[in-house]
């Protein structure tokens, strides 16, 4: 489920991208997007680690975040199980 976009809509978007930028520019665009996403991910991880270090230095218990993440993952799994059965029935 990618933002409620189906196959034909993705193909149409790709067609427009090829028409606007040309087939030879697409690898460069994809590479640039990949690098940008990697930099964003690295910056996010750096910020998370700095917050974690600062909280530990201040004596704040951050163990509850693991519990919250586990609960969120359980809910995601339950939703995936539910939507998976619905998708199979369609």
Biopython code that builds the backbone (N, CA, C, O; Angstrom):
import numpy as np
from Bio.PDB.StructureBuilder import StructureBuilder

atoms = [
    (1, "UNK", "N", (0.845, -1.165, 0.000)),
    (1, "UNK", "CA", (0.000, 0.000, 0.000)),
    (1, "UNK", "C", (0.896, 1.235, 0.000)),
    (1, "UNK", "O", (1.392, 1.641, 1.051)),
    (2, "UNK", "N", (1.098, 1.812, -1.128)),
    (2, "UNK", "CA", (1.990, 2.951, -1.303)),
    (2, "UNK", "C", (1.160, 4.190, -1.566)),
    (2, "UNK", "O", (0.966, 4.582, -2.717)),
    (3, "UNK", "N", (0.663, 4.814, -0.489)),
    (3, "UNK", "CA", (-0.127, 6.034, -0.583)),
    (3, "UNK", "C", (-1.360, 5.859, -1.472)),
    (3, "UNK", "O", (-1.778, 6.806, -2.138)),
    (4, "UNK", "N", (-1.937, 4.676, -1.488)),
    (4, "UNK", "CA", (-3.139, 4.373, -2.251)),
    (4, "UNK", "C", (-2.945, 4.606, -3.744)),
    (4, "UNK", "O", (-3.881, 4.997, -4.442)),
    (5, "UNK", "N", (-1.736, 4.367, -4.231)),
    (5, "UNK", "CA", (-1.447, 4.510, -5.654)),
    (5, "UNK", "C", (-1.387, 3.113, -6.245)),
    (5, "UNK", "O", (-0.663, 2.251, -5.747)),
    (6, "UNK", "N", (-2.152, 2.888, -7.311)),
    (6, "UNK", "CA", (-2.176, 1.565, -7.935)),
    (6, "UNK", "C", (-1.157, 1.502, -9.071)),
    (6, "UNK", "O", (-0.491, 2.490, -9.379)),
    (7, "UNK", "N", (-1.049, 0.344, -9.677)),
    (7, "UNK", "CA", (-0.084, 0.103, -10.743)),
    (7, "UNK", "C", (-0.200, 1.048, -11.923)),
    (7, "UNK", "O", (0.799, 1.642, -12.328)),
    (8, "UNK", "N", (-1.405, 1.207, -12.494)),
    (8, "UNK", "CA", (-1.521, 2.114, -13.647)),
    (8, "UNK", "C", (-1.140, 3.556, -13.317)),
    (8, "UNK", "O", (-0.578, 4.259, -14.157)),
    (9, "UNK", "N", (-1.441, 3.991, -12.113)),
    (9, "UNK", "CA", (-1.093, 5.361, -11.727)),
    (9, "UNK", "C", (0.418, 5.527, -11.620)),
    (9, "UNK", "O", (0.963, 6.561, -12.006)),
    (10, "UNK", "N", (1.096, 4.505, -11.094)),
    (10, "UNK", "CA", (2.557, 4.552, -11.011)),
    (10, "UNK", "C", (3.157, 4.581, -12.408)),
    (10, "UNK", "O", (4.092, 5.339, -12.663)),
    (11, "UNK", "N", (2.631, 3.763, -13.319)),
    (11, "UNK", "CA", (3.125, 3.756, -14.697)),
    (11, "UNK", "C", (2.916, 5.110, -15.362)),
    (11, "UNK", "O", (3.780, 5.576, -16.104)),
    (12, "UNK", "N", (1.781, 5.740, -15.105)),
    (12, "UNK", "CA", (1.513, 7.056, -15.672)),
    (12, "UNK", "C", (2.509, 8.088, -15.147)),
    (12, "UNK", "O", (3.018, 8.912, -15.907)),
    (13, "UNK", "N", (2.780, 8.038, -13.858)),
    (13, "UNK", "CA", (3.754, 8.961, -13.255)),
    (13, "UNK", "C", (5.140, 8.735, -13.856)),
    (13, "UNK", "O", (5.840, 9.693, -14.185)),
    (14, "UNK", "N", (5.536, 7.463, -14.000)),
    (14, "UNK", "CA", (6.832, 7.160, -14.611)),
    (14, "UNK", "C", (6.891, 7.648, -16.055)),
    (14, "UNK", "O", (7.925, 8.149, -16.498)),
    (15, "UNK", "N", (5.798, 7.507, -16.784)),
    (15, "UNK", "CA", (5.744, 7.989, -18.161)),
    (15, "UNK", "C", (5.956, 9.494, -18.216)),
    (15, "UNK", "O", (6.707, 9.989, -19.057)),
    (16, "UNK", "N", (5.298, 10.221, -17.321)),
    (16, "UNK", "CA", (5.454, 11.675, -17.278)),
    (16, "UNK", "C", (6.893, 12.044, -16.932)),
    (16, "UNK", "O", (7.450, 12.972, -17.518)),
    (17, "UNK", "N", (7.500, 11.327, -15.983)),
    (17, "UNK", "CA", (8.887, 11.610, -15.591)),
    (17, "UNK", "C", (9.813, 11.400, -16.785)),
    (17, "UNK", "O", (10.705, 12.212, -17.030)),
    (18, "UNK", "N", (9.604, 10.310, -17.532)),
    (18, "UNK", "CA", (10.444, 10.047, -18.707)),
    (18, "UNK", "C", (10.243, 11.136, -19.750)),
    (18, "UNK", "O", (11.206, 11.569, -20.381)),
    (19, "UNK", "N", (9.021, 11.579, -19.937)),
    (19, "UNK", "CA", (8.757, 12.615, -20.933)),
    (19, "UNK", "C", (9.379, 13.956, -20.538)),
    (19, "UNK", "O", (9.872, 14.690, -21.395)),
    (20, "UNK", "N", (9.355, 14.272, -19.254)),
    (20, "UNK", "CA", (9.865, 15.568, -18.804)),
    (20, "UNK", "C", (11.382, 15.571, -18.746)),
    (20, "UNK", "O", (12.017, 16.499, -19.247)),
    (21, "UNK", "N", (11.973, 14.547, -18.143)),
    (21, "UNK", "CA", (13.413, 14.547, -17.902)),
    (21, "UNK", "C", (14.202, 13.772, -18.944)),
    (21, "UNK", "O", (15.396, 14.024, -19.110)),
    (22, "UNK", "N", (13.593, 12.862, -19.636)),
    (22, "UNK", "CA", (14.300, 12.029, -20.593)),
    (22, "UNK", "C", (14.857, 10.789, -19.910)),
    (22, "UNK", "O", (15.160, 10.804, -18.717)),
    (23, "UNK", "N", (14.987, 9.729, -20.674)),
    (23, "UNK", "CA", (15.414, 8.443, -20.118)),
    (23, "UNK", "C", (16.848, 8.482, -19.603)),
    (23, "UNK", "O", (17.183, 7.741, -18.679)),
    (24, "UNK", "N", (17.696, 9.321, -20.173)),
    (24, "UNK", "CA", (19.100, 9.353, -19.754)),
    (24, "UNK", "C", (19.298, 10.065, -18.415)),
    (24, "UNK", "O", (20.321, 9.856, -17.763)),
    (25, "UNK", "N", (18.356, 10.893, -17.994)),
    (25, "UNK", "CA", (18.487, 11.626, -16.730)),
    (25, "UNK", "C", (17.913, 10.859, -15.534)),
    (25, "UNK", "O", (18.227, 11.195, -14.392)),
    (26, "UNK", "N", (17.098, 9.860, -15.765)),
    (26, "UNK", "CA", (16.431, 9.144, -14.676)),
    (26, "UNK", "C", (17.422, 8.492, -13.714)),
    (26, "UNK", "O", (17.224, 8.601, -12.504)),
    (27, "UNK", "N", (18.487, 7.813, -14.186)),
    (27, "UNK", "CA", (19.440, 7.243, -13.220)),
    (27, "UNK", "C", (20.094, 8.297, -12.327)),
    (27, "UNK", "O", (20.326, 8.052, -11.143)),
    (28, "UNK", "N", (20.391, 9.466, -12.889)),
    (28, "UNK", "CA", (20.981, 10.540, -12.092)),
    (28, "UNK", "C", (20.000, 11.033, -11.036)),
    (28, "UNK", "O", (20.381, 11.277, -9.892)),
    (29, "UNK", "N", (18.745, 11.178, -11.421)),
    (29, "UNK", "CA", (17.719, 11.621, -10.484)),
    (29, "UNK", "C", (17.547, 10.591, -9.363)),
    (29, "UNK", "O", (17.468, 10.949, -8.187)),
    (30, "UNK", "N", (17.490, 9.320, -9.737)),
    (30, "UNK", "CA", (17.326, 8.253, -8.744)),
    (30, "UNK", "C", (18.517, 8.212, -7.791)),
    (30, "UNK", "O", (18.349, 8.035, -6.585)),
    (31, "UNK", "N", (19.716, 8.377, -8.339)),
    (31, "UNK", "CA", (20.920, 8.385, -7.505)),
    (31, "UNK", "C", (20.884, 9.554, -6.526)),
    (31, "UNK", "O", (21.207, 9.398, -5.349)),
    (32, "UNK", "N", (20.494, 10.711, -7.014)),
    (32, "UNK", "CA", (20.398, 11.890, -6.151)),
    (32, "UNK", "C", (19.356, 11.714, -5.055)),
    (32, "UNK", "O", (19.588, 12.087, -3.905)),
    (33, "UNK", "N", (18.200, 11.141, -5.414)),
    (33, "UNK", "CA", (17.172, 10.880, -4.408)),
    (33, "UNK", "C", (17.662, 9.876, -3.375)),
    (33, "UNK", "O", (17.401, 10.030, -2.182)),
    (34, "UNK", "N", (18.370, 8.850, -3.830)),
    (34, "UNK", "CA", (18.909, 7.845, -2.909)),
    (34, "UNK", "C", (19.911, 8.449, -1.936)),
    (34, "UNK", "O", (19.881, 8.160, -0.740)),
    (35, "UNK", "N", (20.798, 9.291, -2.458)),
    (35, "UNK", "CA", (21.780, 9.946, -1.589)),
    (35, "UNK", "C", (21.096, 10.870, -0.597)),
    (35, "UNK", "O", (21.477, 10.930, 0.572)),
    (36, "UNK", "N", (20.084, 11.589, -1.067)),
    (36, "UNK", "CA", (19.354, 12.491, -0.180)),
    (36, "UNK", "C", (18.632, 11.735, 0.928)),
    (36, "UNK", "O", (18.626, 12.169, 2.080)),
    (37, "UNK", "N", (18.030, 10.616, 0.582)),
    (37, "UNK", "CA", (17.346, 9.810, 1.585)),
    (37, "UNK", "C", (18.326, 9.227, 2.587)),
    (37, "UNK", "O", (18.029, 9.152, 3.780)),
    (38, "UNK", "N", (19.497, 8.810, 2.108)),
    (38, "UNK", "CA", (20.525, 8.269, 3.003)),
    (38, "UNK", "C", (21.024, 9.353, 3.963)),
    (38, "UNK", "O", (21.204, 9.090, 5.152)),
    (39, "UNK", "N", (21.244, 10.555, 3.460)),
    (39, "UNK", "CA", (21.676, 11.653, 4.326)),
    (39, "UNK", "C", (20.615, 11.997, 5.357)),
    (39, "UNK", "O", (20.935, 12.268, 6.514)),
    (40, "UNK", "N", (19.358, 11.987, 4.945)),
    (40, "UNK", "CA", (18.268, 12.248, 5.877)),
    (40, "UNK", "C", (18.211, 11.169, 6.960)),
    (40, "UNK", "O", (18.026, 11.475, 8.138)),
    (41, "UNK", "N", (18.370, 9.908, 6.555)),
    (41, "UNK", "CA", (18.360, 8.808, 7.518)),
    (41, "UNK", "C", (19.525, 8.933, 8.491)),
    (41, "UNK", "O", (19.354, 8.734, 9.694)),
    (42, "UNK", "N", (20.709, 9.260, 7.979)),
    (42, "UNK", "CA", (21.877, 9.421, 8.850)),
    (42, "UNK", "C", (21.691, 10.583, 9.823)),
    (42, "UNK", "O", (22.036, 10.472, 11.000)),
    (43, "UNK", "N", (21.146, 11.695, 9.335)),
    (43, "UNK", "CA", (20.914, 12.842, 10.211)),
    (43, "UNK", "C", (19.895, 12.500, 11.292)),
    (43, "UNK", "O", (20.054, 12.898, 12.447)),
    (44, "UNK", "N", (18.863, 11.772, 10.924)),
    (44, "UNK", "CA", (17.846, 11.364, 11.899)),
    (44, "UNK", "C", (18.454, 10.455, 12.955)),
    (44, "UNK", "O", (18.183, 10.609, 14.146)),
    (45, "UNK", "N", (19.278, 9.505, 12.519)),
    (45, "UNK", "CA", (19.929, 8.602, 13.476)),
    (45, "UNK", "C", (20.889, 9.362, 14.392)),
    (45, "UNK", "O", (20.985, 9.056, 15.580)),
    (46, "UNK", "N", (21.595, 10.347, 13.847)),
    (46, "UNK", "CA", (22.492, 11.161, 14.675)),
    (46, "UNK", "C", (21.707, 11.936, 15.729)),
    (46, "UNK", "O", (22.114, 12.001, 16.889)),
    (47, "UNK", "N", (20.593, 12.518, 15.327)),
    (47, "UNK", "CA", (19.768, 13.264, 16.274)),
    (47, "UNK", "C", (19.231, 12.334, 17.353)),
    (47, "UNK", "O", (19.240, 12.681, 18.534)),
    (48, "UNK", "N", (18.764, 11.153, 16.954)),
    (48, "UNK", "CA", (18.250, 10.189, 17.937)),
    (48, "UNK", "C", (19.333, 9.798, 18.935)),
    (48, "UNK", "O", (19.076, 9.728, 20.137)),
    (49, "UNK", "N", (20.545, 9.543, 18.440)),
    (49, "UNK", "CA", (21.616, 9.129, 19.353)),
    (49, "UNK", "C", (22.024, 10.266, 20.283)),
    (49, "UNK", "O", (22.341, 10.022, 21.447)),
    (50, "UNK", "N", (22.021, 11.506, 19.789)),
    (50, "UNK", "CA", (22.346, 12.646, 20.649)),
    (50, "UNK", "C", (21.286, 12.832, 21.738)),
    (50, "UNK", "O", (21.616, 13.116, 22.889)),
    (51, "UNK", "N", (20.032, 12.674, 21.373)),
    (51, "UNK", "CA", (18.958, 12.785, 22.365)),
    (51, "UNK", "C", (19.101, 11.674, 23.390)),
    (51, "UNK", "O", (18.950, 11.906, 24.589)),
    (52, "UNK", "N", (19.390, 10.476, 22.924)),
    (52, "UNK", "CA", (19.564, 9.330, 23.832)),
    (52, "UNK", "C", (20.726, 9.581, 24.797)),
    (52, "UNK", "O", (20.596, 9.351, 25.999)),
    (53, "UNK", "N", (21.864, 10.053, 24.270)),
    (53, "UNK", "CA", (23.031, 10.326, 25.113)),
    (53, "UNK", "C", (22.727, 11.418, 26.135)),
    (53, "UNK", "O", (23.094, 11.310, 27.305)),
    (54, "UNK", "N", (22.050, 12.471, 25.676)),
    (54, "UNK", "CA", (21.703, 13.573, 26.565)),
    (54, "UNK", "C", (20.755, 13.105, 27.668)),
    (54, "UNK", "O", (20.901, 13.500, 28.825)),
    (55, "UNK", "N", (19.799, 12.276, 27.315)),
    (55, "UNK", "CA", (18.855, 11.768, 28.309)),
    (55, "UNK", "C", (19.564, 10.877, 29.317)),
    (55, "UNK", "O", (19.288, 10.949, 30.515)),
    (56, "UNK", "N", (20.470, 10.045, 28.844)),
    (56, "UNK", "CA", (21.212, 9.182, 29.759)),
    (56, "UNK", "C", (22.123, 10.001, 30.666)),
    (56, "UNK", "O", (22.289, 9.677, 31.842)),
    (57, "UNK", "N", (22.711, 11.057, 30.121)),
    (57, "UNK", "CA", (23.584, 11.916, 30.916)),
    (57, "UNK", "C", (22.792, 12.635, 32.011)),
    (57, "UNK", "O", (23.302, 12.866, 33.107)),
    (58, "UNK", "N", (21.544, 12.985, 31.702)),
    (58, "UNK", "CA", (20.690, 13.667, 32.669)),
    (58, "UNK", "C", (20.037, 12.694, 33.648)),
    (58, "UNK", "O", (19.354, 13.114, 34.583)),
    (59, "UNK", "N", (20.243, 11.409, 33.436)),
    (59, "UNK", "CA", (19.670, 10.406, 34.326)),
    (59, "UNK", "C", (18.224, 10.071, 34.031)),
    (59, "UNK", "O", (17.514, 9.544, 34.886)),
    (60, "UNK", "N", (17.789, 10.376, 32.820)),
    (60, "UNK", "CA", (16.409, 10.085, 32.435)),
    (60, "UNK", "C", (16.353, 8.653, 31.924)),
    (60, "UNK", "O", (17.162, 8.247, 31.089)),
    (61, "UNK", "N", (15.383, 7.890, 32.438)),
    (61, "UNK", "CA", (15.213, 6.501, 32.014)),
    (61, "UNK", "C", (14.580, 6.478, 30.628)),
    (61, "UNK", "O", (13.461, 6.954, 30.438)),
    (62, "UNK", "N", (15.300, 5.924, 29.669)),
    (62, "UNK", "CA", (14.790, 5.852, 28.300)),
    (62, "UNK", "C", (14.343, 4.443, 27.936)),
    (62, "UNK", "O", (14.053, 4.177, 26.769)),
    (63, "UNK", "N", (14.282, 3.553, 28.885)),
    (63, "UNK", "CA", (13.859, 2.182, 28.618)),
    (63, "UNK", "C", (12.417, 2.074, 28.177)),
    (63, "UNK", "O", (12.044, 1.118, 27.498)),
    (64, "UNK", "N", (11.599, 3.046, 28.557)),
    (64, "UNK", "CA", (10.190, 2.992, 28.172)),
    (64, "UNK", "C", (9.996, 3.147, 26.672)),
    (64, "UNK", "O", (8.976, 2.715, 26.134)),
    (65, "UNK", "N", (10.959, 3.755, 25.988)),
    (65, "UNK", "CA", (10.819, 3.917, 24.540)),
    (65, "UNK", "C", (10.866, 2.573, 23.835)),
    (65, "UNK", "O", (10.193, 2.380, 22.822)),
    (66, "UNK", "N", (11.655, 1.641, 24.359)),
    (66, "UNK", "CA", (11.688, 0.298, 23.775)),
    (66, "UNK", "C", (10.333, -0.381, 23.935)),
    (66, "UNK", "O", (9.859, -1.050, 23.017)),
    (67, "UNK", "N", (9.709, -0.211, 25.096)),
    (67, "UNK", "CA", (8.386, -0.784, 25.322)),
    (67, "UNK", "C", (7.360, -0.189, 24.363)),
    (67, "UNK", "O", (6.511, -0.900, 23.824)),
    (68, "UNK", "N", (7.449, 1.117, 24.157)),
    (68, "UNK", "CA", (6.518, 1.782, 23.235)),
    (68, "UNK", "C", (6.738, 1.279, 21.816)),
    (68, "UNK", "O", (5.775, 0.992, 21.104)),
    (69, "UNK", "N", (7.999, 1.169, 21.396)),
    (69, "UNK", "CA", (8.299, 0.657, 20.051)),
    (69, "UNK", "C", (7.787, -0.754, 19.870)),
    (69, "UNK", "O", (7.259, -1.092, 18.811)),
    (70, "UNK", "N", (7.938, -1.588, 20.895)),
    (70, "UNK", "CA", (7.437, -2.966, 20.807)),
    (70, "UNK", "C", (5.925, -2.993, 20.649)),
    (70, "UNK", "O", (5.396, -3.763, 19.848)),
    (71, "UNK", "N", (5.232, -2.160, 21.404)),
    (71, "UNK", "CA", (3.776, -2.101, 21.295)),
    (71, "UNK", "C", (3.347, -1.587, 19.923)),
    (71, "UNK", "O", (2.385, -2.089, 19.342)),
    (72, "UNK", "N", (4.056, -0.594, 19.411)),
    (72, "UNK", "CA", (3.733, -0.064, 18.083)),
    (72, "UNK", "C", (3.940, -1.141, 17.030)),
    (72, "UNK", "O", (3.119, -1.289, 16.124)),
    (73, "UNK", "N", (5.021, -1.889, 17.139)),
    (73, "UNK", "CA", (5.278, -2.973, 16.185)),
    (73, "UNK", "C", (4.212, -4.052, 16.263)),
    (73, "UNK", "O", (3.827, -4.610, 15.235)),
    (74, "UNK", "N", (3.726, -4.358, 17.462)),
    (74, "UNK", "CA", (2.651, -5.339, 17.607)),
    (74, "UNK", "C", (1.388, -4.858, 16.901)),
    (74, "UNK", "O", (0.726, -5.628, 16.204)),
    (75, "UNK", "N", (1.061, -3.586, 17.083)),
    (75, "UNK", "CA", (-0.131, -3.028, 16.438)),
    (75, "UNK", "C", (0.045, -3.055, 14.922)),
    (75, "UNK", "O", (-0.894, -3.390, 14.199)),
    (76, "UNK", "N", (1.231, -2.708, 14.436)),
    (76, "UNK", "CA", (1.488, -2.758, 12.994)),
    (76, "UNK", "C", (1.303, -4.171, 12.461)),
    (76, "UNK", "O", (0.700, -4.366, 11.406)),
    (77, "UNK", "N", (1.821, -5.158, 13.189)),
    (77, "UNK", "CA", (1.677, -6.550, 12.763)),
    (77, "UNK", "C", (0.209, -6.960, 12.732)),
    (77, "UNK", "O", (-0.235, -7.636, 11.805)),
    (78, "UNK", "N", (-0.544, -6.543, 13.756)),
    (78, "UNK", "CA", (-1.981, -6.861, 13.786)),
    (78, "UNK", "C", (-2.708, -6.231, 12.607)),
    (78, "UNK", "O", (-3.564, -6.860, 11.985)),
    (79, "UNK", "N", (-2.360, -4.989, 12.305)),
    (79, "UNK", "CA", (-2.991, -4.303, 11.174)),
    (79, "UNK", "C", (-2.610, -4.978, 9.872)),
    (79, "UNK", "O", (-3.460, -5.150, 8.997)),
    (80, "UNK", "N", (-1.336, -5.368, 9.722)),
    (80, "UNK", "CA", (-0.905, -6.070, 8.518)),
    (80, "UNK", "C", (-1.643, -7.395, 8.361)),
    (80, "UNK", "O", (-2.039, -7.762, 7.254)),
    (81, "UNK", "N", (-1.829, -8.116, 9.473)),
    (81, "UNK", "CA", (-2.574, -9.371, 9.413)),
    (81, "UNK", "C", (-4.011, -9.125, 8.973)),
    (81, "UNK", "O", (-4.548, -9.864, 8.148)),
    (82, "UNK", "N", (-4.628, -8.094, 9.518)),
    (82, "UNK", "CA", (-6.009, -7.778, 9.181)),
    (82, "UNK", "C", (-6.130, -7.340, 7.727)),
    (82, "UNK", "O", (-6.994, -7.833, 7.001)),
    (83, "UNK", "N", (-5.279, -6.426, 7.299)),
    (83, "UNK", "CA", (-5.371, -5.931, 5.919)),
    (83, "UNK", "C", (-4.944, -6.997, 4.933)),
    (83, "UNK", "O", (-5.432, -7.023, 3.803)),
    (84, "UNK", "N", (-4.044, -7.877, 5.337)),
    (84, "UNK", "CA", (-3.631, -8.965, 4.455)),
    (84, "UNK", "C", (-4.795, -9.870, 4.124)),
    (84, "UNK", "O", (-4.971, -10.265, 2.972)),
    (85, "UNK", "N", (-5.599, -10.204, 5.133)),
    (85, "UNK", "CA", (-6.753, -11.071, 4.868)),
    (85, "UNK", "C", (-7.799, -10.344, 4.038)),
    (85, "UNK", "O", (-8.476, -10.960, 3.215)),
    (86, "UNK", "N", (-7.937, -9.030, 4.249)),
    (86, "UNK", "CA", (-8.895, -8.262, 3.461)),
    (86, "UNK", "C", (-8.426, -8.180, 2.007)),
    (86, "UNK", "O", (-9.231, -8.337, 1.088)),
    (87, "UNK", "N", (-7.141, -7.937, 1.794)),
    (87, "UNK", "CA", (-6.588, -7.848, 0.442)),
    (87, "UNK", "C", (-6.749, -9.157, -0.298)),
    (87, "UNK", "O", (-7.045, -9.158, -1.493)),
    (88, "UNK", "N", (-6.559, -10.281, 0.396)),
    (88, "UNK", "CA", (-6.696, -11.583, -0.265)),
    (88, "UNK", "C", (-8.125, -11.843, -0.689)),
    (88, "UNK", "O", (-8.359, -12.524, -1.687)),
    (89, "UNK", "N", (-9.086, -11.311, 0.051)),
    (89, "UNK", "CA", (-10.482, -11.528, -0.278)),
    (89, "UNK", "C", (-10.912, -10.666, -1.459)),
    (89, "UNK", "O", (-11.859, -11.007, -2.167)),
    (90, "UNK", "N", (-10.223, -9.559, -1.671)),
    (90, "UNK", "CA", (-10.583, -8.705, -2.807)),
    (90, "UNK", "C", (-10.066, -9.339, -4.039)),
    (90, "UNK", "O", (-10.247, -8.802, -5.132)),
]
sb = StructureBuilder()
sb.init_structure("model")
sb.init_model(0)
sb.init_chain("A")
sb.init_seg("    ")
for serial, (resi, resn, name, xyz) in enumerate(atoms, 1):
    if name == "N":
        sb.init_residue(resn, " ", resi, " ")
    sb.init_atom(name, np.array(xyz, "f"), 0.0, 1.0, " ", f" {name:<3s}", serial, name[0])
structure = sb.get_structure()
